[in-house]
Amino acid sequence: MAREKSSGKICATILAVALSATLMAGCAATEGGNMPPPIPEGKGRLILDAGGINELNFFVINQETEEEVYSFTPRPPSTSPSAYERSVQEFRLFTYLDPGVYTVVVNTDLEQDIIEIPDVEIVIGEEKYVPVQVGRFMVNVTRNGARTQVPFLIWDYQFRTVLGRGMTSTQVRHFIARPGIYKIRIEMLSAAIDHIRDVEVNMGRVTPVYIELAPSVDDSSTEPGEGQEQP
């Protein structure tokens, strides 16, 4: 009886050790997979924090020489009819720079809205995290229960100025803007259609806008506002 108990304890001990080793190996593999690559010698690492966004069109300018030293522009224009969000996006908001002071320039999907972040100091062997105040929204337009593609305008909340233009997609598509409240307008004068929706953009989330078009609307040949930008 004593021998059976001793044998049971040994088995339990072996099982516990094996389980612990497996968990430690798994943790090590996970940590190793998430660790960024080492910083190259003589460089520092710039990392942009955009609230969960993995891709932005941005540039880095050396403040002393005013030279553009890096650019990354993976996002197509907001009016592109073929653009959509890929299901998997690798985080690409980082680069390696020589020590110095830089200005980071980020483009949103609003015309003439460029975010400039000056005085970003890069130190050899160190990481520099720079927050970028942007958020995402998406415009889902449907007809007869199916997504359709139409152009739209982005207005300021006071409805005084057109800030940008976009094209919806039959797939998932996000648009980038500073945090704030905007108005989305789909206007087709020939079809007597004029949809206006508020959208509140926040950092760290995607705000959806839903618009249902009448079944008879023919959106293939219309432009937003048809040249008329003032309500």
C-alpha positions as CSV (number, residue, x, y, z in Angstrom):
1,M,0.0,0.0,0.0
2,A,2.8,2.4,1.0
3,R,4.6,1.5,-2.3
4,E,1.5,2.4,-4.3
5,K,1.2,5.8,-2.6
6,S,4.9,6.5,-3.2
7,S,4.5,5.6,-6.8
8,G,1.5,7.8,-7.2
9,K,3.4,10.8,-5.7
10,I,6.3,10.3,-8.1
11,C,3.9,10.2,-11.1
12,A,2.2,13.3,-9.8
13,T,5.5,15.1,-9.4
14,I,6.7,14.1,-12.9
15,L,3.4,15.4,-14.4
16,A,3.6,18.7,-12.5
17,V,7.2,19.3,-13.7
18,A,6.3,18.4,-17.3
19,L,3.3,20.8,-17.2
20,S,5.4,23.6,-15.7
21,A,8.1,23.1,-18.4
22,T,5.5,23.2,-21.1
23,L,3.9,26.4,-19.8
24,M,7.3,28.1,-19.5
25,A,8.3,27.1,-23.0
26,G,5.0,28.4,-24.3
27,C,5.4,31.7,-22.5
28,A,9.0,32.1,-23.7
29,A,7.8,31.4,-27.3
30,T,5.0,34.0,-26.9
31,E,7.3,36.6,-25.5
32,G,9.9,36.0,-28.1
33,G,7.4,36.3,-30.9
34,N,6.1,39.6,-29.6
35,M,9.5,41.2,-28.9
36,P,10.5,43.8,-31.5
37,P,13.8,43.3,-33.4
38,P,16.9,44.8,-31.8
39,I,17.7,48.4,-32.5
40,P,20.5,48.7,-35.0
41,E,23.8,50.1,-33.7
42,G,23.9,53.9,-33.8
43,K,20.1,54.2,-34.2
44,G,17.1,54.9,-32.1
45,R,13.6,53.5,-32.7
46,L,10.5,55.7,-33.4
47,I,7.2,54.1,-32.6
48,L,3.8,55.8,-33.3
49,D,0.9,55.0,-31.0
50,A,-2.3,55.6,-33.0
51,G,-4.8,53.8,-30.7
52,G,-4.7,50.4,-32.3
53,I,-4.2,51.5,-35.9
54,N,-1.5,49.5,-37.6
55,E,-1.0,51.6,-40.8
56,L,-0.9,55.3,-41.5
57,N,0.6,57.5,-44.2
58,F,3.4,59.3,-42.4
59,F,6.7,61.1,-43.0
60,V,9.7,61.9,-40.8
61,I,11.6,65.2,-41.3
62,N,14.9,66.1,-39.8
63,Q,14.3,69.5,-38.1
64,E,17.9,70.6,-38.5
65,T,18.3,69.9,-42.2
66,E,14.5,70.0,-43.1
67,E,15.2,66.8,-45.1
68,E,12.6,64.0,-45.3
69,V,14.4,61.0,-44.0
70,Y,11.6,58.4,-44.0
71,S,8.1,57.9,-45.5
72,F,5.6,55.2,-45.4
73,T,2.4,55.5,-47.4
74,P,0.5,52.2,-47.6
75,R,-3.0,53.7,-47.5
76,P,-4.7,54.5,-50.8
77,P,-6.7,57.8,-51.3
78,S,-10.0,58.0,-49.5
79,T,-11.8,58.2,-52.9
80,S,-10.2,55.0,-54.3
81,P,-13.0,52.6,-55.5
82,S,-10.8,49.5,-54.9
83,A,-9.6,50.2,-51.4
84,Y,-10.6,48.1,-48.4
85,E,-9.2,46.8,-45.1
86,R,-7.1,43.7,-45.2
87,S,-8.0,41.1,-42.7
88,V,-4.5,41.0,-41.3
89,Q,-2.3,44.1,-41.0
90,E,1.2,44.0,-39.7
91,F,2.1,46.8,-37.3
92,R,4.2,49.2,-39.4
93,L,4.2,52.4,-37.4
94,F,7.9,52.4,-36.6
95,T,11.3,53.1,-38.1
96,Y,14.9,53.4,-37.1
97,L,16.6,56.9,-37.1
98,D,19.9,58.5,-36.4
99,P,20.0,60.5,-33.1
100,G,18.5,63.9,-33.5
101,V,15.3,65.9,-33.4
102,Y,12.5,65.3,-35.9
103,T,9.1,66.3,-37.0
104,V,6.5,63.5,-37.6
105,V,3.9,64.3,-40.3
106,V,0.7,62.2,-40.5
107,N,-1.9,62.4,-43.2
108,T,-5.5,61.8,-42.4
109,D,-8.3,61.1,-44.9
110,L,-9.5,64.7,-44.7
111,E,-8.2,67.1,-47.4
112,Q,-5.6,69.5,-46.2
113,D,-5.7,68.0,-42.6
114,I,-2.1,67.2,-41.8
115,I,-1.0,66.4,-38.3
116,E,2.5,67.7,-37.5
117,I,4.3,66.5,-34.3
118,P,7.5,68.5,-33.8
119,D,10.5,68.1,-31.5
120,V,10.6,64.3,-31.4
121,E,14.0,63.5,-30.0
122,I,15.6,60.2,-31.0
123,V,18.4,58.8,-28.7
124,I,20.8,56.0,-29.6
125,G,19.6,52.7,-28.4
126,E,16.3,53.9,-27.1
127,E,12.7,53.7,-28.2
128,K,10.6,56.9,-28.6
129,Y,6.8,56.4,-28.4
130,V,4.8,59.2,-30.0
131,P,1.0,59.3,-29.6
132,V,-0.9,60.3,-32.7
133,Q,-4.4,61.6,-32.1
134,V,-6.5,60.0,-34.8
135,G,-9.5,57.6,-34.9
136,R,-11.4,55.6,-37.5
137,F,-14.9,55.6,-38.9
138,M,-16.6,53.5,-41.6
139,V,-19.6,54.3,-43.8
140,N,-21.8,51.3,-44.6
141,V,-24.3,52.1,-47.4
142,T,-26.8,49.4,-48.3
143,R,-29.5,48.9,-50.9
144,N,-31.9,46.0,-50.7
145,G,-29.9,44.6,-47.8
146,A,-26.6,44.5,-49.7
147,R,-23.7,46.8,-49.5
148,T,-23.2,49.2,-52.3
149,Q,-20.5,51.7,-53.4
150,V,-21.2,55.4,-53.5
151,P,-19.2,58.6,-53.0
152,F,-19.8,60.8,-50.0
153,L,-18.7,64.1,-48.5
154,I,-17.2,64.8,-45.1
155,W,-18.3,68.1,-43.5
156,D,-17.4,69.9,-40.4
157,Y,-20.1,69.6,-37.6
158,Q,-21.3,73.2,-38.3
159,F,-22.0,72.1,-41.9
160,R,-20.0,75.1,-43.2
161,T,-17.0,73.4,-44.9
162,V,-16.3,70.2,-46.9
163,L,-13.3,68.6,-45.2
164,G,-12.9,65.6,-47.4
165,R,-14.4,63.1,-49.8
166,G,-14.6,59.3,-49.7
167,M,-15.9,56.3,-51.4
168,T,-17.7,53.5,-49.6
169,S,-16.9,49.8,-50.3
170,T,-18.8,46.6,-50.5
171,Q,-16.2,45.3,-48.0
172,V,-14.9,46.7,-44.8
173,R,-13.2,50.1,-45.2
174,H,-12.0,52.5,-42.5
175,F,-11.3,56.2,-42.8
176,I,-8.8,58.2,-40.7
177,A,-9.6,61.5,-39.0
178,R,-8.8,63.5,-35.9
179,P,-11.1,62.9,-33.0
180,G,-14.2,65.0,-33.3
181,I,-17.8,65.1,-34.6
182,Y,-18.3,65.3,-38.4
183,K,-21.2,65.0,-40.8
184,I,-21.3,62.4,-43.6
185,R,-23.4,63.4,-46.6
186,I,-24.6,61.3,-49.5
187,E,-26.3,63.6,-52.0
188,M,-27.8,62.5,-55.4
189,L,-29.9,65.4,-56.7
190,S,-31.1,63.5,-59.8
191,A,-32.6,60.9,-57.5
192,A,-33.8,63.3,-54.8
193,I,-31.5,61.6,-52.3
194,D,-29.9,63.6,-49.5
195,H,-28.7,61.5,-46.5
196,I,-26.8,63.3,-43.7
197,R,-25.4,61.4,-40.6
198,D,-23.3,62.6,-37.7
199,V,-20.2,60.5,-36.9
200,E,-18.1,60.9,-33.7
201,V,-14.5,59.9,-34.2
202,N,-12.6,58.7,-31.1
203,M,-9.1,57.4,-30.7
204,G,-8.9,53.7,-30.1
205,R,-12.2,52.7,-31.8
206,V,-14.0,52.4,-35.1
207,T,-17.3,54.3,-35.4
208,P,-19.7,52.9,-37.9
209,V,-22.3,55.0,-39.9
210,Y,-25.2,53.1,-41.5
211,I,-27.2,54.5,-44.5
212,E,-30.0,52.7,-46.4
213,L,-30.7,53.8,-49.9
214,A,-33.9,53.5,-51.7
215,P,-34.1,50.5,-54.1
216,S,-34.5,52.7,-57.2
217,V,-31.3,54.8,-56.6
218,D,-28.8,54.6,-59.4
219,D,-25.5,55.6,-57.9
220,S,-23.2,54.6,-60.7
221,S,-23.1,58.0,-62.3
222,T,-23.5,60.4,-59.4
223,E,-20.9,62.4,-57.6
224,P,-21.3,63.7,-54.0
225,G,-23.2,66.9,-54.1
226,E,-23.0,67.0,-57.9
227,G,-21.0,70.2,-57.6
228,Q,-23.1,71.7,-54.9
229,E,-21.3,71.8,-51.5
230,Q,-23.5,74.2,-49.6
231,P,-26.8,72.9,-48.1
